[in-house]
């Protein structure tokens, strides 16, 4: 089983993921863009049981602006570490925090809110896939 370890920008908070994420992709929603200060955010969601903070959990602060989503960051460097989704069932550990993690995006979500076009051949959902509570509506490249 694959294990990946990573840390926040200053190294105070360390995390570990085990196994493969349930889904990987790019999010274009306004909340993720504002949180990450980027035009698009890479995500990888693991079941909560497959992700843990191995050091510095007490140094994680939480912020929630969107129902069902809690964003966690290091209190020392302010670095985004994870987003807890679906009441804690799934945890998004940002792929760039995990050296050696093989990021394999499968789709774009909230592409209807995009700031930049990405012509990469991946499926592009206007909001979310139906299985995630979205419309399942696609946008062509």
C-alpha positions as a printed NumPy array, in Angstrom:
array([[  0.   ,   0.   ,   0.   ],
       [  1.288,   3.45 ,  -0.953],
       [  2.084,   5.883,   1.855],
       [  2.828,   9.554,   1.194],
       [  4.091,  12.043,   3.756],
       [  4.097,  15.794,   3.572],
       [  4.122,  18.972,   5.618],
       [  2.909,  22.538,   5.693],
       [  5.128,  25.357,   4.408],
       [  7.069,  25.705,   7.693],
       [  7.116,  21.974,   8.496],
       [  5.262,  22.229,  11.819],
       [  2.284,  20.16 ,  10.653],
       [  3.018,  16.8  ,   9.056],
       [  0.457,  14.57 ,   7.362],
       [  0.394,  11.049,   5.994],
       [ -1.898,   9.429,   3.453],
       [ -2.239,   5.705,   2.851],
       [ -3.471,   4.073,  -0.335],
       [ -4.912,   5.769,  -3.372],
       [ -7.248,   8.766,  -3.189],
       [-10.907,   8.222,  -4.063],
       [-10.797,  10.99 ,  -6.663],
       [ -8.26 ,  13.467,  -8.028],
       [ -8.799,  16.506, -10.171],
       [ -8.929,  20.256, -10.516],
       [-11.439,  22.539,  -8.801],
       [-12.348,  25.908, -10.299],
       [-14.855,  27.112,  -7.667],
       [-14.545,  30.634,  -6.288],
       [-14.021,  29.349,  -2.721],
       [-11.073,  27.116,  -3.65 ],
       [ -9.562,  29.873,  -5.787],
       [ -9.815,  32.376,  -2.929],
       [ -8.469,  29.893,  -0.367],
       [ -5.479,  28.871,  -2.481],
       [ -4.918,  32.264,  -4.164],
       [ -4.629,  30.458,  -7.503],
       [ -6.876,  30.341, -10.589],
       [ -7.364,  26.565, -10.206],
       [ -6.768,  24.126,  -7.336],
       [ -5.506,  20.552,  -7.554],
       [ -7.293,  18.165,  -5.198],
       [ -6.99 ,  14.564,  -4.047],
       [ -9.637,  13.163,  -1.69 ],
       [ -8.901,  10.304,   0.695],
       [-11.318,   8.543,   3.045],
       [-10.721,   9.978,   6.53 ],
       [ -9.389,   6.632,   7.793],
       [ -6.577,   6.806,   5.214],
       [ -5.254,  10.234,   6.212],
       [ -3.816,  11.485,   9.486],
       [ -1.819,  14.345,  10.926],
       [  1.341,  12.743,  12.292],
       [  2.73 ,  15.875,  13.908],
       [  1.405,  19.294,  14.841],
       [ -2.33 ,  18.578,  14.837],
       [ -2.714,  21.097,  17.684],
       [ -1.132,  23.664,  15.343],
       [ -3.956,  23.351,  12.81 ],
       [ -6.616,  26.056,  12.764],
       [ -9.988,  25.574,  11.092],
       [-12.114,  27.842,   8.95 ],
       [-15.512,  27.073,   7.447],
       [-17.279,  29.28 ,   4.941],
       [-19.096,  26.592,   2.97 ],
       [-21.486,  24.116,   4.605],
       [-19.92 ,  20.655,   4.864],
       [-16.392,  21.949,   4.253],
       [-13.758,  22.771,   6.879],
       [-10.45 ,  24.18 ,   5.645],
       [ -7.446,  23.61 ,   7.898],
       [ -4.192,  25.53 ,   7.911],
       [ -1.04 ,  25.84 ,  10.018],
       [ -1.271,  28.584,  12.656],
       [  2.44 ,  29.384,  12.261],
       [  2.962,  29.746,   8.502],
       [ -0.668,  30.004,   7.382],
       [ -0.079,  27.245,   4.849],
       [ -3.171,  25.378,   3.669],
       [ -2.894,  21.718,   4.679],
       [ -6.249,  20.043,   4.069],
       [ -9.957,  20.442,   3.55 ],
       [-12.345,  18.188,   5.444],
       [-15.412,  17.433,   3.294],
       [-18.747,  15.686,   3.7  ],
       [-18.82 ,  15.969,   7.483],
       [-15.396,  14.371,   7.821],
       [-15.877,  11.42 ,   5.463],
       [-13.382,  12.673,   2.871],
       [-10.233,  14.715,   3.361],
       [ -8.514,  16.664,   0.621],
       [ -4.778,  16.819,   1.158],
       [ -3.354,  19.19 ,  -1.424],
       [ -1.211,  17.162,  -3.858],
       [  1.694,  19.666,  -3.904],
       [  2.202,  19.014,  -0.165],
       [  3.018,  15.348,  -0.812],
       [  6.457,  14.932,  -2.427],
       [  6.492,  11.833,  -4.585],
       [  2.702,  11.61 ,  -4.864],
       [  1.686,  10.678,  -8.413],
       [ -1.062,  13.216,  -9.096],
       [ -3.382,  11.847, -11.795],
       [ -6.296,  14.244, -12.307],
       [ -9.428,  12.64 , -13.724],
       [-11.703,  15.663, -14.214],
       [-12.383,  19.335, -13.617],
       [-15.178,  20.372, -11.241],
       [-16.96 ,  23.744, -11.058],
       [-15.571,  24.472, -14.527],
       [-18.475,  26.863, -15.029],
       [-16.718,  29.208, -12.564],
       [-13.289,  28.938, -14.218],
       [-10.877,  31.837, -14.616],
       [ -8.726,  30.012, -17.166],
       [ -9.487,  27.491, -19.89 ],
       [ -7.597,  24.215, -19.625],
       [ -7.439,  22.126, -22.787],
       [ -6.247,  18.79 , -21.429],
       [ -8.861,  16.319, -22.642],
       [-10.27 ,  15.697, -19.148],
       [-14.037,  15.778, -18.467],
       [-15.201,  19.23 , -17.353],
       [-18.25 ,  19.413, -15.079],
       [-20.171,  22.71 , -14.967],
       [-20.525,  22.099, -11.201],
       [-20.152,  18.54 ,  -9.861],
       [-20.799,  14.99 , -11.041],
       [-24.252,  13.656, -10.115],
       [-22.698,  11.173,  -7.652],
       [-21.365,  14.194,  -5.73 ],
       [-24.686,  16.04 ,  -5.746],
       [-24.131,  18.064,  -8.9  ],
       [-25.986,  18.483, -12.184],
       [-23.62 ,  16.182, -14.121],
       [-23.654,  18.838, -16.877],
       [-20.48 ,  18.879, -18.953],
       [-18.714,  21.791, -20.662],
       [-16.868,  21.193, -23.937],
       [-13.239,  22.218, -24.303]])
